[in-house]
């Protein structure tokens, strides 16, 4: 199955110049700019123009509409499957999506590190094949520069849960600087951030072939 992965488009999705076709388009959060319902409606219009048979969207820390007005936001997103601590099976592939990231300033879908966020990760079924989270696990696609030094800001509790699972792929975004792929054994980690650290939507979609 061909998965086409994007993330962190911040309402600049129409500026993606080369979006490959595939079986499933996956957007790993921060799909909105201002986080409004109008942003959701415009995103939905764009999704409706795409050829992918299945489209999956999760929220991110900029996607306020899905946190503050969830019923209205979900009602507007008619051209995609929205996952929030929930899953779907497509072609035998079991996919789970979750928007949470460790608390940083005052953004949407944030939980404190430790037991609070670990409780959410325990909801991920043991049978999951493809995991979509907005943020990265600790140490993988999560490095940012602070004051001349680099820090890994991913979630330790998410990493611990991923290590308990037998995933085929873990797709995320959030840390724009971490764009790219890493492999650990048969598990492919994908930071699919479309925007760079300067919020330029120039990173190409990442395509996975998953059996």
WOFEN-V432871 format. One record per pair of residues at least 24 apart in sequence whose ideal C-beta (glycine too) atoms are under 8 Angstrom apart, sorted by sequence separation. I is the first residue (numbers start at 1). J is the second residue. D is the distance in whole Angstrom. If there is no record, write none. Layout:
i:I j:J d:D
i:I j:J d:D
This chain:
i:55 j:79 d:6
i:56 j:80 d:6
i:57 j:81 d:7
i:58 j:82 d:7
i:179 j:203 d:5
i:25 j:50 d:6
i:40 j:65 d:5
i:55 j:80 d:4
i:56 j:81 d:5
i:57 j:82 d:5
i:58 j:83 d:5
i:59 j:84 d:7
i:98 j:123 d:8
i:109 j:134 d:7
i:133 j:158 d:6
i:137 j:162 d:5
i:162 j:187 d:8
i:181 j:206 d:6
i:31 j:57 d:6
i:39 j:65 d:7
i:40 j:66 d:8
i:55 j:81 d:7
i:56 j:82 d:8
i:57 j:83 d:8
i:58 j:84 d:7
i:98 j:124 d:7
i:180 j:206 d:8
i:25 j:52 d:4
i:35 j:62 d:6
i:54 j:81 d:7
i:56 j:83 d:6
i:11 j:39 d:5
i:24 j:52 d:6
i:27 j:55 d:8
i:31 j:59 d:8
i:35 j:63 d:6
i:36 j:64 d:8
i:37 j:65 d:5
i:96 j:124 d:5
i:23 j:52 d:7
i:24 j:53 d:7
i:25 j:54 d:7
i:27 j:56 d:7
i:29 j:58 d:5
i:31 j:60 d:7
i:33 j:62 d:7
i:35 j:64 d:3
i:36 j:65 d:6
i:96 j:125 d:6
i:13 j:43 d:7
i:21 j:51 d:5
i:22 j:52 d:6
i:23 j:53 d:6
i:24 j:54 d:4
i:25 j:55 d:5
i:26 j:56 d:5
i:27 j:57 d:5
i:28 j:58 d:6
i:29 j:59 d:6
i:30 j:60 d:4
i:32 j:62 d:6
i:35 j:65 d:6
i:47 j:77 d:8
i:48 j:78 d:8
i:11 j:42 d:7
i:19 j:50 d:7
i:21 j:52 d:6
i:23 j:54 d:7
i:24 j:55 d:7
i:25 j:56 d:7
i:27 j:58 d:7
i:29 j:60 d:3
i:30 j:61 d:7
i:32 j:63 d:5
i:48 j:79 d:4
i:94 j:125 d:7
i:131 j:162 d:7
i:141 j:172 d:7
i:144 j:175 d:6
i:11 j:43 d:7
i:14 j:46 d:6
i:24 j:56 d:6
i:28 j:60 d:7
i:29 j:61 d:8
i:30 j:62 d:5
i:31 j:63 d:6
i:32 j:64 d:7
i:37 j:69 d:6
i:44 j:76 d:6
i:47 j:79 d:4
i:56 j:88 d:7
i:96 j:128 d:5
i:101 j:133 d:8
i:143 j:175 d:7
i:145 j:177 d:7
i:13 j:46 d:5
i:30 j:63 d:6
i:32 j:65 d:7
i:40 j:73 d:5
i:44 j:77 d:5
i:47 j:80 d:5
i:66 j:99 d:7
i:94 j:127 d:6
i:95 j:128 d:7
i:98 j:131 d:8
i:100 j:133 d:7
i:101 j:134 d:6
i:102 j:135 d:7
i:137 j:170 d:7
i:142 j:175 d:5
i:144 j:177 d:6
i:29 j:63 d:6
i:43 j:77 d:7
i:44 j:78 d:6
i:45 j:79 d:8
i:94 j:128 d:5
i:95 j:129 d:7
i:96 j:130 d:7
i:97 j:131 d:8
i:98 j:132 d:7
i:99 j:133 d:8
i:100 j:134 d:7
i:101 j:135 d:4
i:121 j:155 d:8
i:131 j:165 d:7
i:141 j:175 d:6
i:143 j:177 d:6
i:144 j:178 d:8
i:37 j:72 d:6
i:41 j:76 d:5
i:44 j:79 d:5
i:85 j:120 d:6
i:94 j:129 d:5
i:95 j:130 d:5
i:96 j:131 d:5
i:97 j:132 d:4
i:98 j:133 d:5
i:99 j:134 d:5
i:100 j:135 d:7
i:137 j:172 d:8
i:143 j:178 d:6
i:37 j:73 d:6
i:40 j:76 d:5
i:44 j:80 d:7
i:54 j:90 d:5
i:63 j:99 d:7
i:93 j:129 d:5
i:94 j:130 d:7
i:95 j:131 d:8
i:96 j:132 d:7
i:97 j:133 d:7
i:98 j:134 d:8
i:121 j:157 d:6
i:131 j:167 d:6
i:136 j:172 d:5
i:142 j:178 d:5
i:40 j:77 d:6
i:93 j:130 d:6
i:95 j:132 d:7
i:121 j:158 d:6
i:124 j:161 d:6
i:128 j:165 d:6
i:130 j:167 d:7
i:133 j:170 d:7
i:135 j:172 d:6
i:141 j:178 d:3
i:171 j:208 d:8
i:61 j:99 d:8
i:85 j:123 d:5
i:87 j:125 d:7
i:117 j:155 d:6
i:126 j:164 d:8
i:129 j:167 d:7
i:130 j:168 d:6
i:131 j:169 d:7
i:132 j:170 d:8
i:133 j:171 d:8
i:134 j:172 d:6
i:135 j:173 d:8
i:136 j:174 d:6
i:140 j:178 d:8
i:141 j:179 d:7
i:37 j:76 d:6
i:56 j:95 d:7
i:58 j:97 d:4
i:60 j:99 d:6
i:118 j:157 d:4
i:121 j:160 d:8
i:122 j:161 d:7
i:126 j:165 d:7
i:128 j:167 d:6
i:129 j:168 d:5
i:130 j:169 d:5
i:131 j:170 d:5
i:132 j:171 d:5
i:133 j:172 d:5
i:134 j:173 d:6
i:135 j:174 d:4
i:136 j:175 d:6
i:141 j:180 d:7
i:169 j:208 d:6
i:58 j:98 d:7
i:59 j:99 d:4
i:61 j:101 d:6
i:68 j:108 d:8
i:117 j:157 d:5
i:121 j:161 d:4
i:129 j:169 d:8
i:130 j:170 d:8
i:131 j:171 d:7
i:132 j:172 d:7
i:134 j:174 d:5
i:135 j:175 d:7
i:56 j:97 d:7
i:58 j:99 d:5
i:60 j:101 d:8
i:67 j:108 d:4
i:87 j:128 d:7
i:117 j:158 d:8
i:124 j:165 d:7
i:130 j:171 d:7
i:141 j:182 d:7
i:169 j:210 d:6
i:66 j:108 d:7
i:67 j:109 d:6
i:113 j:155 d:7
i:118 j:160 d:8
i:136 j:178 d:6
i:140 j:182 d:6
i:168 j:210 d:5
i:61 j:104 d:8
i:66 j:109 d:8
i:113 j:156 d:7
i:114 j:157 d:7
i:118 j:161 d:7
i:168 j:211 d:8
i:64 j:108 d:5
i:113 j:157 d:7
i:62 j:107 d:7
i:63 j:108 d:6
i:61 j:107 d:4
i:62 j:108 d:7
i:63 j:109 d:7
i:61 j:108 d:5
i:4 j:52 d:7
i:60 j:108 d:8
i:61 j:109 d:6
i:141 j:189 d:6
i:59 j:108 d:7
i:60 j:109 d:7
i:61 j:110 d:6
i:83 j:132 d:7
i:104 j:153 d:8
i:140 j:189 d:5
i:141 j:190 d:8
i:142 j:191 d:8
i:59 j:109 d:6
i:141 j:191 d:3
i:102 j:153 d:8
i:140 j:191 d:8
i:8 j:60 d:7
i:10 j:62 d:6
i:137 j:189 d:8
i:7 j:60 d:8
i:27 j:80 d:8
i:102 j:155 d:5
i:136 j:189 d:8
i:101 j:155 d:7
i:136 j:191 d:6
i:24 j:90 d:6
i:23 j:90 d:8
i:23 j:91 d:7
i:29 j:99 d:6
i:24 j:95 d:8
i:35 j:108 d:7
i:61 j:134 d:7
i:101 j:174 d:6
i:58 j:132 d:5
i:60 j:134 d:4
i:58 j:133 d:8
i:59 j:134 d:7
i:93 j:168 d:8
i:56 j:132 d:7
i:58 j:134 d:6
i:130 j:210 d:7
i:129 j:210 d:7
i:1 j:90 d:7
i:1 j:91 d:5
i:1 j:93 d:6
i:28 j:132 d:5
i:30 j:134 d:7
i:28 j:133 d:7
i:29 j:134 d:3
i:26 j:132 d:6
i:28 j:134 d:6
i:60 j:173 d:7
i:61 j:174 d:7
i:60 j:174 d:6
i:93 j:210 d:6
i:3 j:130 d:7
i:7 j:134 d:8
i:28 j:171 d:5
i:29 j:172 d:8
i:30 j:173 d:6
i:28 j:172 d:5
i:29 j:173 d:6
i:30 j:174 d:7
i:26 j:171 d:6
i:28 j:173 d:4
i:29 j:174 d:7
i:28 j:174 d:8
i:7 j:171 d:8
i:28 j:192 d:6
i:7 j:172 d:7
i:8 j:173 d:4
i:3 j:169 d:7
i:5 j:171 d:5
i:7 j:173 d:3
i:8 j:174 d:7
i:26 j:192 d:7
i:7 j:174 d:7
i:3 j:171 d:8
i:8 j:176 d:6
i:16 j:194 d:7
i:13 j:194 d:8
i:12 j:194 d:8
i:12 j:195 d:7
i:7 j:191 d:8
i:8 j:192 d:8
i:5 j:190 d:5
i:7 j:192 d:4
i:8 j:193 d:4
i:9 j:194 d:5
i:10 j:195 d:6
i:16 j:201 d:6
i:20 j:205 d:6
i:22 j:207 d:6
i:6 j:192 d:5
i:7 j:193 d:5
i:8 j:194 d:6
i:9 j:195 d:7
i:15 j:201 d:5
i:18 j:204 d:7
i:19 j:205 d:6
i:5 j:192 d:4
i:7 j:194 d:6
i:8 j:195 d:5
i:12 j:199 d:8
i:18 j:205 d:8
i:20 j:207 d:6
i:6 j:194 d:5
i:13 j:201 d:8
i:10 j:199 d:6
i:12 j:201 d:4
i:16 j:205 d:7
i:10 j:201 d:7
i:9 j:201 d:6
i:6 j:205 d:5
i:5 j:205 d:6
i:6 j:206 d:8
i:4 j:205 d:5
i:5 j:206 d:5
i:4 j:206 d:8
i:5 j:207 d:7
i:4 j:207 d:6
i:5 j:208 d:7
i:3 j:207 d:7
i:2 j:207 d:6
i:3 j:208 d:4
i:2 j:208 d:7
i:3 j:209 d:8
i:2 j:209 d:6
i:3 j:210 d:6
i:1 j:209 d:7
i:1 j:210 d:5
i:1 j:211 d:7
